[in-house]
Amino acid sequence: MSPFIAIVALVYGALLGFTVVVAWQQFSSTESIVANEASAPTTMYRQTVAVPEPERTQIHQLLRKYATALTPDPDKQTSDDAIGNARAGITQMYRIIGGQTS
């Protein structure tokens, strides 16, 4: 009986170890993605220096709309409406930038 329990404990320990390693890797990659997502609007805001004035103001407003839509509310989770507003803001920014002549 003792060898059987030792084998079961070994298998359980190995599976637990793999689970912890995979969870840690996913946490680390998620942390990196969130950091990149958080810094992107700041970079985009700074990149609008070369954009002509009416479009620059529109892009600044859309960046604020995007940041406001995804700002976490401690009372509730991010709703589908907020995510839709964020996507609409990004799409509109692409339309404004895409309409610029080189």
Backbone hydrogen bonds, N-H to C=O, Kabsch-Sander energy under -0.5 kcal/mol:
donor,donor_aa,acceptor,acceptor_aa,energy
5,I,1,M,-2.0
6,A,2,S,-2.1
7,I,3,P,-2.3
8,V,4,F,-2.4
9,A,5,I,-2.5
10,L,6,A,-2.1
11,V,7,I,-2.6
12,Y,8,V,-2.6
13,G,9,A,-2.5
14,A,10,L,-2.3
15,L,11,V,-2.6
16,L,12,Y,-2.5
17,G,13,G,-2.3
18,F,14,A,-2.5
19,T,15,L,-2.3
20,V,16,L,-2.2
21,V,17,G,-2.2
22,V,18,F,-2.5
23,A,19,T,-2.3
24,W,20,V,-2.3
25,Q,21,V,-2.2
26,Q,22,V,-2.3
27,F,23,A,-2.2
28,S,24,W,-2.4
29,S,25,Q,-2.3
30,T,26,Q,-2.3
31,E,27,F,-2.3
32,S,28,S,-1.8
33,I,29,S,-2.2
34,V,30,T,-2.5
35,A,31,E,-2.0
36,N,32,S,-2.2
37,E,33,I,-2.5
38,A,34,V,-2.2
39,S,35,A,-1.7
40,A,36,N,-1.4
43,T,39,S,-1.9
44,M,40,A,-2.8
45,Y,41,P,-2.5
46,R,42,T,-2.1
47,Q,43,T,-1.9
48,T,44,M,-0.7
48,T,45,Y,-0.8
49,V,46,R,-1.1
50,A,47,Q,-0.8
51,V,48,T,-1.0
56,R,52,P,-2.4
57,T,53,E,-2.2
58,Q,54,P,-1.6
59,I,55,E,-2.7
60,H,56,R,-2.4
61,Q,57,T,-2.2
62,L,58,Q,-2.4
63,L,59,I,-2.5
64,R,60,H,-2.1
65,K,61,Q,-2.3
66,Y,62,L,-2.6
67,A,63,L,-2.6
68,T,64,R,-2.7
69,A,65,K,-2.3
70,L,66,Y,-1.6
71,T,68,T,-0.7
73,D,76,K,-0.5
76,K,73,D,-0.9
83,I,79,S,-1.8
84,G,80,D,-2.4
85,N,81,D,-2.5
86,A,82,A,-2.2
87,R,83,I,-2.4
88,A,84,G,-2.4
89,G,85,N,-2.2
90,I,86,A,-2.2
91,T,87,R,-2.6
92,Q,88,A,-2.3
93,M,89,G,-2.1
94,Y,90,I,-2.3
95,R,91,T,-2.0
96,I,92,Q,-2.2
97,I,93,M,-2.8
98,G,94,Y,-2.8
99,G,95,R,-1.2
100,Q,97,I,-1.4
